[in-house]
Amino acid sequence: MQMITATSVIASDTNFVLLKIRGMELVPEVWDKGAYLQHQIISTMQHEWKRKSFVIITSDDTARYRSIKPKFAIEINILELHINDPVINQQNKMVSRDVTTNNYRDEAEDQRKEHAAVNADMTILEKSQTGILRISVATVNVPEAVTYWSELLVESYNWENKSATYTGSFQALGSKEVLLVRSKERPVPKPEDIYRDMVRQCINKSSSRIANSINPKTGG
């Protein structure tokens, strides 16, 4: 399967699937650079329909230019897209533990231990980022406008990163503090990367159902 262009050579047994995408006004242009949503649908459906080389996806403009009359359509409608500003919190705290500083035997050969308090000052950094995408997907018979299948897809994005630095004694850190110190601080994901991740998840979830709902041999 491919996206037809004005210069494409078309086989006589080709079946056309019209791709309609609405709601793109909700998507900043930089997020969908290179028509990402369109190309993601095409490449994913190419995998689903890899044995049906006679299926070609076309756009409205190309169909009119080539006087093509598709039998089927995939209708994508972006209903909601929201990516929140990242939340970044920094917390300072002091931790303290009693540790054994010396083991020895006294004059009576009894085992003795000496203890001391050790301290550390921690700086804990917490970052989080969330987003949501709602898309309706439907497949229809173009001439009769009969809906074969439709579904509302909702994809949420949740990301968080916790890390810490410290000054003072490493021995003052408990197991949870050690994990934070050893965790790598990561940059907050870019909005366009979040958008693309949610698009991939939505399309991957629905691709097999899109393919199964359109059968060029039977017309449905």
C-alpha positions as CSV (number, residue, x, y, z in Angstrom):
1,M,0.0,0.0,0.0
2,Q,1.1,3.5,-0.7
3,M,0.0,7.1,-0.8
4,I,-0.9,7.9,-4.4
5,T,0.7,11.0,-6.0
6,A,-0.2,12.8,-9.2
7,T,2.5,10.8,-11.1
8,S,1.7,7.4,-9.7
9,V,1.1,4.5,-12.1
10,I,-2.2,2.8,-11.2
11,A,-2.9,-0.8,-11.8
12,S,-6.3,-1.7,-13.2
13,D,-7.3,-3.8,-10.1
14,T,-6.4,-1.1,-7.6
15,N,-8.8,-0.3,-4.8
16,F,-8.6,3.2,-3.3
17,V,-9.0,4.1,0.3
18,L,-9.7,7.8,0.9
19,L,-7.9,9.2,4.0
20,K,-9.8,12.0,5.7
21,I,-8.2,13.8,8.7
22,R,-10.1,16.5,10.6
23,G,-9.2,18.4,13.7
24,M,-5.7,19.3,12.7
25,E,-6.3,22.9,13.9
26,L,-5.7,21.5,17.4
27,V,-2.2,20.4,16.5
28,P,0.6,23.0,16.3
29,E,2.3,22.7,12.9
30,V,5.7,22.1,14.5
31,W,4.3,19.0,16.3
32,D,3.0,17.4,13.1
33,K,6.1,18.4,11.0
34,G,6.2,16.4,7.8
35,A,2.6,15.4,8.1
36,Y,3.5,13.0,10.9
37,L,-0.1,11.8,11.6
38,Q,-0.8,11.1,7.9
39,H,2.5,9.2,7.4
40,Q,2.0,7.2,10.5
41,I,-1.4,6.0,9.3
42,I,0.0,5.1,5.9
43,S,3.1,3.3,7.2
44,T,1.1,1.3,9.8
45,M,-1.6,0.3,7.4
46,Q,1.0,-0.6,4.8
47,H,2.1,-3.3,7.3
48,E,-1.5,-4.4,7.9
49,W,-2.3,-4.6,4.2
50,K,1.2,-5.8,3.0
51,R,-0.4,-8.7,1.1
52,K,-2.9,-6.4,-0.6
53,S,-0.8,-4.5,-3.0
54,F,-3.9,-3.4,-4.9
55,V,-4.9,-1.1,-1.9
56,I,-3.8,2.5,-2.2
57,I,-4.5,5.4,0.2
58,T,-5.4,8.7,-1.4
59,S,-6.2,12.2,-0.3
60,D,-9.2,14.3,-1.3
61,D,-7.1,16.6,-3.4
62,T,-5.4,13.8,-5.3
63,A,-8.7,11.9,-5.8
64,R,-10.2,15.0,-7.4
65,Y,-7.1,15.6,-9.5
66,R,-7.0,12.0,-10.8
67,S,-10.8,11.7,-11.0
68,I,-10.6,8.7,-8.7
69,K,-13.7,7.4,-6.9
70,P,-12.6,5.5,-3.8
71,K,-14.9,2.8,-2.5
72,F,-13.7,3.1,1.1
73,A,-12.6,5.8,3.5
74,I,-10.7,6.0,6.7
75,E,-12.0,9.0,8.7
76,I,-9.7,10.4,11.5
77,N,-11.0,13.2,13.7
78,I,-8.8,14.7,16.4
79,L,-11.3,15.6,19.2
80,E,-8.9,16.6,22.0
81,L,-5.2,17.2,22.3
82,H,-3.7,18.6,25.4
83,I,-0.1,18.5,26.7
84,N,0.4,20.1,30.1
85,D,3.3,22.2,31.1
86,P,5.9,20.2,32.9
87,V,5.8,20.2,36.7
88,I,9.3,20.5,38.3
89,N,9.7,20.4,42.1
90,Q,12.9,20.7,44.1
91,Q,13.1,19.7,47.8
92,N,15.9,20.0,50.2
93,K,16.1,17.8,53.3
94,M,18.7,16.5,55.8
95,V,19.0,12.8,56.6
96,S,20.8,11.3,59.5
97,R,21.7,7.8,60.6
98,D,23.5,6.1,63.5
99,V,26.4,4.0,62.2
100,T,29.0,1.8,63.9
101,T,32.4,3.6,63.8
102,N,34.4,1.0,65.7
103,N,34.3,-2.6,67.0
104,Y,36.6,-3.7,69.8
105,R,36.9,-5.9,72.8
106,D,37.3,-4.5,76.3
107,E,39.5,-5.8,79.1
108,A,36.9,-8.5,79.9
109,E,37.0,-9.6,76.2
110,D,33.4,-8.4,75.7
111,Q,32.5,-7.2,72.2
112,R,31.9,-3.4,72.2
113,K,30.7,-1.1,69.5
114,E,31.1,2.6,69.2
115,H,28.3,4.6,67.4
116,A,28.1,8.0,65.8
117,A,25.5,10.0,64.0
118,V,26.3,10.9,60.3
119,N,24.5,13.4,58.3
120,A,23.9,14.4,54.6
121,D,22.0,17.2,52.9
122,M,20.0,16.1,49.9
123,T,18.5,18.0,47.0
124,I,15.7,16.0,45.5
125,L,14.4,16.9,42.0
126,E,11.1,15.7,40.7
127,K,9.8,16.2,37.2
128,S,6.6,15.1,35.6
129,Q,4.7,15.6,32.3
130,T,1.3,14.5,31.2
131,G,-0.8,14.7,28.1
132,I,-4.0,13.3,26.5
133,L,-5.2,12.6,23.0
134,R,-8.7,11.7,21.9
135,I,-9.2,10.5,18.3
136,S,-12.3,9.1,16.6
137,V,-11.6,6.6,13.9
138,A,-14.1,5.2,11.4
139,T,-14.2,3.2,8.1
140,V,-17.0,3.9,5.7
141,N,-18.3,2.9,2.3
142,V,-17.9,6.1,0.3
143,P,-20.7,5.7,-2.2
144,E,-23.4,4.7,0.4
145,A,-21.8,6.5,3.4
146,V,-22.3,3.4,5.4
147,T,-20.1,3.1,8.5
148,Y,-18.4,-0.3,8.7
149,W,-16.7,0.3,12.0
150,S,-15.9,3.2,14.4
151,E,-14.1,3.6,17.7
152,L,-13.1,6.4,20.1
153,L,-9.4,6.1,21.0
154,V,-8.1,7.8,24.2
155,E,-4.4,7.8,24.8
156,S,-2.8,9.4,27.9
157,Y,0.9,10.2,28.5
158,N,2.5,10.1,31.9
159,W,6.1,10.7,32.5
160,E,8.1,11.3,35.6
161,N,11.7,11.5,36.7
162,K,13.1,11.6,40.2
163,S,16.8,12.1,41.0
164,A,18.9,13.6,43.8
165,T,22.3,14.9,44.8
166,Y,23.8,15.1,48.2
167,T,26.6,16.5,50.3
168,G,27.9,15.0,53.5
169,S,28.2,11.3,54.4
170,F,27.0,8.6,52.0
171,Q,26.4,6.4,55.1
172,A,23.6,8.7,56.1
173,L,21.5,7.7,53.1
174,G,18.9,5.0,53.4
175,S,18.0,2.6,50.6
176,K,15.4,4.9,49.0
177,E,17.8,7.9,49.1
178,V,20.6,5.8,47.5
179,L,18.2,4.9,44.6
180,L,17.4,8.5,44.1
181,V,21.1,9.5,44.1
182,R,21.9,6.8,41.6
183,S,19.0,7.7,39.3
184,K,19.9,9.8,36.3
185,E,18.3,13.2,35.8
186,R,16.6,13.2,32.5
187,P,15.3,16.1,30.4
188,V,11.6,16.8,30.1
189,P,10.2,15.3,26.8
190,K,9.4,17.8,24.1
191,P,5.7,18.4,23.3
192,E,6.2,17.2,19.7
193,D,7.7,13.9,21.0
194,I,4.8,13.4,23.4
195,Y,2.3,14.1,20.6
196,R,4.0,11.6,18.3
197,D,4.1,9.0,21.0
198,M,0.4,9.3,21.6
199,V,-0.4,9.2,17.9
200,R,1.7,6.0,17.4
201,Q,-0.2,4.4,20.3
202,C,-3.6,5.3,19.0
203,I,-2.9,4.1,15.4
204,N,-1.2,0.9,16.5
205,K,-4.2,0.1,18.7
206,S,-6.7,0.5,15.8
207,S,-4.7,-0.6,12.7
208,S,-5.8,-4.2,12.7
209,R,-9.4,-3.3,13.2
210,I,-9.3,-0.7,10.4
211,A,-7.8,-3.3,8.1
212,N,-10.3,-6.0,9.1
213,S,-13.3,-3.7,8.6
214,I,-12.3,-3.0,4.9
215,N,-12.3,-5.9,2.5
216,P,-11.9,-4.8,-1.1
217,K,-12.9,-8.2,-2.4
218,T,-16.4,-8.0,-0.8
219,G,-16.9,-4.3,-0.7
220,G,-17.0,-4.1,3.1
